[in-house]
Amino acid sequence: MAKFSSSVSSSRRKCRKAHFTAPSNVRRKLMSAPLSTELRGKYGVRSVPIRKDDEVTVVRGSFKGREGKVVQVYRKKWVIHIERL
């Protein structure tokens, strides 16, 4: 399979380094969340960067299925804080 972009490396080591040392403005894009089916139809996109005051549903972990409002997006630690969780 051919590379999609010549400016992005295929090397696992370089990709991991780029991911974990990414600046805040790049982390914003990397910390995107998929939209629900009805919102996907409304806006015509599959995912959007997560931000404060968004309504979210947890899909992984011990809080799976719980819903809440995003209180804080902590990009440095790759974490989002959700109200009442």
C-alpha positions in Angstrom: 0.0 0.0 0.0 1.3 3.4 -0.9 1.8 6.2 1.5 -0.9 8.9 1.6 1.4 11.8 2.4 5.1 12.1 1.7 5.5 14.5 4.6 4.4 12.1 7.2 6.6 9.2 8.3 5.5 5.5 8.3 8.0 4.7 11.0 6.3 3.5 14.3 9.0 5.2 16.3 8.6 8.6 14.6 4.8 8.4 14.6 4.7 7.7 18.4 7.2 10.6 19.0 5.1 13.0 16.9 2.0 11.9 18.8 3.3 12.2 22.3 5.3 15.4 21.8 2.5 17.1 19.8 1.9 20.8 20.6 -1.5 21.9 22.0 -3.0 23.1 18.7 -2.3 19.7 17.2 -3.6 17.8 20.2 -6.9 19.6 19.8 -7.4 17.9 16.5 -6.1 14.5 17.8 -8.5 14.7 20.7 -11.6 14.5 18.5 -14.7 12.6 19.3 -17.2 10.9 16.9 -20.6 12.4 16.6 -23.9 10.6 17.2 -25.8 9.5 14.1 -28.3 12.4 14.2 -25.6 15.0 14.6 -23.6 13.4 11.9 -26.5 13.9 9.5 -27.1 17.4 10.7 -23.5 18.7 10.3 -22.2 16.3 7.6 -19.0 15.4 9.5 -18.1 12.2 11.4 -16.1 13.7 14.3 -15.2 17.1 15.8 -12.6 18.3 18.3 -13.9 17.9 21.9 -14.3 21.1 23.9 -15.7 22.5 27.1 -19.6 22.3 27.6 -20.0 19.5 25.0 -22.5 16.7 25.9 -20.7 13.3 25.8 -21.3 9.6 26.3 -18.5 7.4 27.7 -18.0 4.4 25.4 -15.0 2.7 27.2 -14.0 1.7 30.7 -15.9 1.4 34.0 -18.1 4.5 33.3 -19.3 3.1 29.9 -22.7 4.3 29.0 -22.7 7.3 31.4 -23.4 10.7 30.0 -22.3 14.1 31.1 -21.0 17.6 30.2 -17.3 18.3 29.6 -16.0 20.5 32.3 -12.4 20.7 31.2 -10.2 19.5 28.3 -6.7 18.9 29.7 -4.7 18.5 26.5 -1.3 18.2 28.2 -2.4 15.0 29.9 -4.7 13.8 27.0 -7.7 13.9 29.5 -11.2 15.3 29.5 -13.0 16.0 32.8 -16.7 15.2 32.8 -19.3 16.5 35.2 -20.6 14.0 37.8 -18.0 11.3 36.9 
